[in-house]
Structure formats: structure tokens, C-alpha cells
Amino acid sequence: MAAPTVPQDLAFPEPAPSSGASQTFKDLFSGAAGGIAQVLIGQPFDIVKVRLQTSTLYPSAASAATSIYRNEGPLAFYKGTLTPLLGIGACVSIQFGAFHSARRYLESITPGFVPGTSQLSYGQYYAAGAFAGVANSVISGPIEHVRIRLQTQPHGEKRLYSGPLDCVRTLTRQGGLGGGLYRGQAVTVVREAQAYGLWFLAFEWLMNSDAKRNKIERKEVPSYKVAFYGGLAGEALWLGSYPFDVVKSKMQTDGFGREQRYKNMRDCFGQVWKQEGMRGFWKGLGPTLLRAMPVSAGTFAVVEMTMRAIN
């Protein structure tokens, strides 16, 4: 059967004469720019999501946001931003760099694949995205752990950590690497693989469908559509991985020693099911989906514009 003739060059047109190392650098640099945009857009939504996931004090997202604003002030919505601003830029850089590297590898081993005229299967796009998620989890796990601890600590004089570095030192001292800084890493790896497999898969399907429907090359898809499709991909990411994120948040806000409630990922899943039922795995989904559209749209739009500029 002949290979489909939908153009391949992803959302971000690759220059033909670029070396592998040069193109990888461009992928990483563009991803870092997208990561910074992701943090600045999404941080206020993220702190509301984490508070809802880890506390029973708030009946709704609006209640949580109002309480944070009234008791901690507007700057509290950017509490713990320094860590993700530096780290998420690196994370998104790795996501896009790893995805494109995996994609190019899959293209090279796919029989009959012709660059510019063929496309991978959507199972292969999912696999490339899952690979990017697993690669990303090495740094996203501790970065998100520190961010969550800073977001959920008491306000004012009762705060537990003076900043990100103090949080890293305290977590490492209390639980070492595996049980401290990298707590919840197993569920983080599972979440990242599923989430980014779906993220890139959804985006690829939407972009390929548009190009095929309008009989154009992918690099001709307008930027506003790239952003919109990126936003929809963000919704798919969270709908397909949210229960893992809830478990991760609970494990990464758990105490140490006698105050620790969850032995491991399996135990946490079991306790949430027993105490809260299926609903417990979806707490905070509303603000997360509200956040996902602009954050993911901004990420893909900035990555695309940066890639076009440096190409």
C-alpha cells in the first residue's frame, strides 16, 4: 500500500541542509522558549489545581482562588515560580528535543518512508511522545515536587522552606533522593509517558487532518490554528493522564516518618479509591482543563514562532 502523502515537517518546518546536531539544538532552544511561556501563562492555574488536589478546605476552584487572593495576596498565584521558570524551560526543551529525535529515528527505520511525502503512523507518534515524556521525567519529577511543596506550605512565619534551594536540601535530608527529592517518581514516569504520548499524538492528528483537508503543506497551516490545535492537544493530555497526576500530587505533599500516609504508588491509588472513590482521581480537573488550553496553545505557538525565526 502506498504511503500517505500528507507532509511530514511537523508544526515546525525543518530546513533541508541542517545537520543533526544543529537541528537538535534548534529543537531544544525552541522548546525552552515554549517552556518559559508555559510557566508564565499557567502558574496561577497550577497553584489552584494543586490546592484542590491536596486539600479538602476548598469546595471549588473559585473558592480556592478567592481564598488564596484574600489570605495570601495576588503574588501568591506565582508562589514557587522560580523553580518551574528555570526547570520547566528545560523540561519542555527536553520534550521537544526528545520527541523530534525519536521521530527522526522512527522515520529512519520505517520501510518505504520518504521525508516530505510520508508520515509516521499515529502509534509511532504516540511512542515518540511517550519517549519524550520518560526522558523529561528525570528532571520534571524533582522540579514539580519542589514546586508543589512551595505552593502548599503555610503562608508567612509558619512557612517550611525559605526558597527552592532550602526545599531541595530539606527534602534530601528528610528522605534522601528516592524517598525525598524523587518521591513519587514511579507515578511521574507513568504520567509523563501517557501524557506526552497523547499530547504529541493529538497535535499530529489535528495538524495532519487540517493539511489534508485544505490540501496544503503543514508549514502553511496558520499560526492561530497551530495555537488552537496545541490547546486542544493540551486538553487531551490532561484527560488521559489526570488520575496519575492526582496520585503524584498526594505523594509529593505527604509527610515523612510517622506522618507519611502512602507507602508507594499502589498504596496511594488504593487509599484514594477507598476514601474518595472514582471522584477522588478527578479533583481539580476543572481549573486544570481551563489552564490547559491557553498554556498548551502558548507553548506550541511560541515553539513554532521560535523555530521559524531561527530557521
FISESE-374127 format. One line per field, with one value per residue (C-alpha): y negated, x, z. Coordinates in Angstrom, 1 decimal, always signed. Example, Ala and Ser with C-alpha at 12.3 -4.5 7.8 and 13.67 -1.06 7.14 Angstrom:
2
py c(+4.5, +1.1)
px c(+12.3, +13.7)
pz c(+7.8, +7.1)
***
This chain:
311
py c(+0.0, -3.4, -5.7, -8.7, -11.9, -14.2, -16.4, -15.4, -18.5, -18.7, -22.1, -23.5, -23.4, -21.9, -23.3, -20.7, -21.5, -21.3, -18.9, -16.5, -18.3, -21.7, -20.7, -19.1, -22.4, -24.3, -21.8, -22.3, -26.1, -26.4, -24.1, -26.1, -29.3, -27.5, -26.2, -29.7, -30.8, -27.8, -28.7, -32.4, -31.5, -28.5, -29.1, -30.8, -27.9, -25.4, -26.6, -26.4, -22.8, -21.7, -23.2, -21.4, -18.1, -18.1, -19.8, -19.4, -23.0, -24.3, -23.2, -24.6, -26.2, -29.6, -29.2, -28.2, -31.1, -33.6, -32.2, -32.4, -36.0, -37.1, -35.4, -35.5, -38.3, -38.3, -37.4, -34.1, -32.9, -32.9, -31.3, -28.8, -30.2, -30.4, -26.7, -25.9, -29.0, -27.6, -24.0, -23.8, -25.6, -22.8, -20.2, -21.5, -21.8, -18.1, -17.2, -18.7, -17.7, -14.1, -13.9, -15.1, -12.8, -9.8, -10.8, -11.1, -7.7, -6.1, -7.6, -6.1, -2.6, -2.7, -0.8, -3.0, -6.2, -9.2, -12.5, -15.3, -13.0, -10.3, -10.4, -8.0, -6.0, -7.6, -4.7, -5.8, -9.4, -8.2, -6.2, -9.2, -11.4, -8.7, -8.5, -12.3, -12.1, -9.5, -11.4, -14.5, -12.8, -12.7, -16.4, -17.1, -14.8, -16.7, -20.1, -19.5, -18.1, -21.3, -23.4, -21.6, -21.8, -25.6, -26.0, -24.1, -25.3, -27.6, -31.3, -33.9, -33.0, -29.4, -28.6, -25.5, -26.5, -29.8, -29.0, -26.3, -25.5, -25.2, -23.0, -20.7, -20.5, -19.7, -17.1, -15.4, -15.4, -14.0, -11.3, -11.1, -11.1, -8.3, -8.9, -12.6, -14.7, -12.0, -10.9, -9.9, -9.3, -6.0, -7.6, -10.6, -8.4, -6.7, -10.1, -11.7, -8.8, -8.7, -12.5, -13.3, -10.4, -11.7, -15.4, -14.9, -12.3, -14.6, -17.6, -15.5, -14.2, -17.7, -19.2, -16.3, -16.4, -20.2, -19.9, -17.1, -18.7, -22.0, -20.4, -22.5, -21.7, -21.7, -24.7, -26.6, -26.0, -29.5, -30.2, -30.7, -27.2, -25.8, -27.5, -26.3, -22.7, -22.9, -24.0, -21.0, -18.7, -20.1, -19.1, -15.5, -15.4, -16.0, -14.0, -11.0, -11.3, -13.2, -10.3, -9.8, -13.4, -13.4, -10.4, -12.2, -15.4, -13.4, -11.5, -14.7, -16.5, -13.5, -13.8, -12.0, -9.3, -8.7, -11.4, -9.5, -8.2, -6.5, -3.7, -3.7, -4.5, -1.4, -2.2, -5.8, -4.6, -2.2, -4.7, -7.3, -4.8, -3.6, -7.0, -9.1, -6.7, -7.5, -11.1, -11.4, -10.8, -13.8, -16.5, -19.8, -18.8, -21.9, -24.5, -22.1, -22.0, -25.7, -26.1, -23.5, -25.4, -28.7, -27.0, -24.4, -26.8, -29.3, -26.5, -25.3, -28.8, -30.1, -26.9, -27.3, -31.0, -30.5, -27.6, -29.6, -32.6, -30.6, -28.6)
px c(+0.0, +1.4, +2.4, +0.1, +1.1, +0.4, +3.5, +5.8, +7.6, +5.7, +4.4, +7.9, +9.4, +12.9, +15.5, +16.8, +20.5, +20.6, +22.9, +21.5, +23.3, +22.2, +18.6, +18.6, +19.9, +17.1, +14.5, +15.9, +16.1, +12.6, +11.3, +13.0, +11.2, +7.9, +8.5, +9.0, +5.8, +4.1, +5.1, +4.1, +0.7, -0.1, +1.3, -1.8, -4.0, -1.5, -1.5, -5.3, -5.1, -2.6, -4.5, -7.7, -5.8, -4.1, -6.6, -10.3, -10.6, -12.0, -15.3, -14.5, -11.8, -13.4, -13.3, -9.7, -8.7, -10.7, -9.1, -5.6, -6.1, -7.8, -5.4, -2.1, -2.4, -2.1, +1.6, +0.7, -0.5, +3.1, +4.4, +7.2, +7.5, +11.3, +11.8, +9.5, +10.6, +14.1, +13.2, +10.1, +12.0, +14.5, +11.7, +9.9, +13.2, +13.8, +10.2, +10.5, +14.1, +13.5, +10.3, +11.9, +14.9, +12.6, +10.5, +13.6, +14.8, +11.4, +11.4, +14.8, +13.7, +10.2, +10.3, +9.3, +9.4, +10.1, +10.8, +8.5, +5.9, +5.2, +4.1, +4.5, +1.6, -0.1, +1.1, +4.6, +3.8, +2.5, +5.6, +7.8, +5.8, +6.0, +9.7, +9.9, +7.8, +10.0, +13.2, +11.6, +10.6, +14.2, +14.1, +10.3, +9.9, +12.0, +11.2, +7.4, +8.0, +9.7, +7.1, +4.3, +6.0, +6.4, +2.8, +1.2, +3.4, +1.8, +1.9, +4.0, +6.0, +4.8, +6.3, +8.5, +11.0, +12.7, +13.0, +13.7, +17.2, +16.2, +13.3, +15.7, +18.1, +15.3, +13.7, +17.0, +17.8, +14.4, +14.1, +17.3, +17.0, +14.5, +12.2, +12.8, +13.5, +12.5, +9.4, +6.6, +9.0, +7.4, +4.0, +5.7, +7.3, +3.9, +2.1, +4.7, +4.7, +0.9, +0.5, +3.1, +2.3, -1.3, -0.1, +2.0, -0.4, -3.4, -1.4, -0.1, -3.5, -5.1, -2.3, -2.2, -6.0, -6.0, -3.3, -5.0, -8.5, -7.2, -4.7, -1.8, +1.6, +1.9, +4.2, +1.3, -1.1, -1.7, -0.2, -3.6, -4.6, -1.3, -2.1, -5.7, -4.6, -1.9, -4.6, -6.8, -3.8, -3.4, -7.0, -6.2, -3.1, -4.9, -8.0, -5.8, -3.4, -5.1, -5.6, -1.8, -1.3, -3.6, -1.7, +1.6, +0.5, -0.7, +2.6, +4.6, +2.7, +2.8, +4.7, +7.9, +8.5, +5.4, +3.5, +3.8, +0.5, +1.4, +3.9, +4.1, +2.2, +0.0, -0.9, -1.8, -4.1, -5.8, -6.3, -7.7, -10.2, -11.2, -11.7, -12.9, -14.0, -13.6, -14.3, -11.1, -9.0, -10.5, -10.4, -9.2, -9.9, -11.9, -9.1, -6.6, -8.6, -9.2, -5.4, -4.5, -6.0, -4.0, -0.9, -0.6, -1.6, +1.0, +3.7, +3.1, +2.7, +6.0, +7.9, +6.7, +7.5, +10.9, +11.7, +10.6, +12.7, +15.9, +15.5)
pz c(+0.0, -0.9, +1.9, +2.6, +1.0, +4.0, +4.5, +7.4, +8.6, +11.9, +13.0, +12.8, +9.3, +9.3, +6.9, +4.5, +4.8, +8.6, +10.4, +13.0, +15.9, +14.6, +14.3, +17.8, +19.2, +17.4, +18.8, +22.3, +22.1, +20.7, +23.4, +26.1, +24.9, +24.8, +28.4, +29.7, +28.1, +29.6, +33.1, +32.9, +31.5, +33.6, +37.1, +38.6, +37.4, +38.6, +42.2, +42.4, +40.9, +43.5, +46.4, +45.3, +44.8, +48.2, +50.5, +51.5, +52.5, +49.2, +47.7, +44.2, +42.1, +42.6, +46.3, +46.3, +44.1, +46.2, +49.4, +48.0, +46.9, +50.1, +52.6, +50.7, +48.1, +44.3, +44.2, +45.9, +42.5, +41.4, +44.6, +43.7, +40.2, +40.1, +40.2, +37.2, +35.3, +35.2, +35.3, +33.0, +30.3, +30.5, +30.6, +27.5, +25.8, +26.5, +25.5, +22.0, +21.5, +22.5, +20.5, +17.3, +17.8, +18.4, +15.4, +13.1, +14.4, +13.6, +10.2, +9.5, +10.4, +8.7, +5.4, +2.4, +4.4, +2.2, +4.0, +3.0, +1.4, +4.0, +7.6, +10.6, +12.0, +14.9, +17.1, +16.3, +17.1, +20.5, +21.0, +20.2, +22.6, +25.3, +24.9, +25.3, +28.5, +30.0, +29.2, +30.6, +33.9, +35.1, +35.8, +35.9, +38.9, +41.4, +39.9, +40.3, +43.8, +44.9, +43.3, +45.0, +48.4, +47.9, +46.7, +49.6, +52.5, +55.2, +54.5, +56.4, +59.5, +59.5, +56.1, +56.0, +53.3, +52.6, +48.9, +46.3, +47.4, +51.0, +49.9, +48.0, +51.0, +53.4, +51.2, +50.6, +54.3, +55.3, +52.8, +50.7, +46.9, +46.3, +49.3, +49.4, +46.4, +43.9, +45.9, +43.5, +40.6, +39.5, +39.0, +37.5, +34.8, +34.0, +33.9, +31.7, +29.2, +28.9, +28.9, +26.3, +24.1, +23.9, +23.6, +20.5, +19.1, +19.3, +17.9, +15.0, +14.1, +14.2, +12.1, +9.5, +9.2, +8.6, +5.9, +4.2, +4.4, +2.9, +0.5, +1.9, +3.4, +7.1, +7.3, +5.6, +8.5, +10.0, +13.4, +15.0, +14.0, +15.4, +18.7, +18.7, +17.9, +20.6, +23.0, +22.1, +22.5, +26.0, +26.9, +25.6, +27.6, +30.9, +30.2, +29.5, +32.5, +35.3, +37.8, +37.7, +38.4, +41.4, +42.9, +42.2, +44.0, +47.0, +47.3, +46.9, +49.7, +52.0, +55.3, +56.4, +59.1, +61.2, +59.3, +56.0, +54.8, +51.5, +51.2, +47.4, +44.2, +44.5, +48.2, +47.3, +44.4, +46.9, +49.6, +47.2, +45.8, +49.3, +50.8, +47.9, +45.1, +41.4, +42.1, +44.1, +41.0, +39.2, +41.9, +40.4, +36.8, +36.0, +36.6, +35.0, +31.7, +31.9, +32.2, +29.6, +26.6, +26.9, +28.3, +25.6, +22.9, +24.0, +24.2, +20.6, +19.2, +20.9, +19.8, +16.3, +16.1, +17.6, +15.2, +12.2, +13.4, +13.9, +10.7)
***
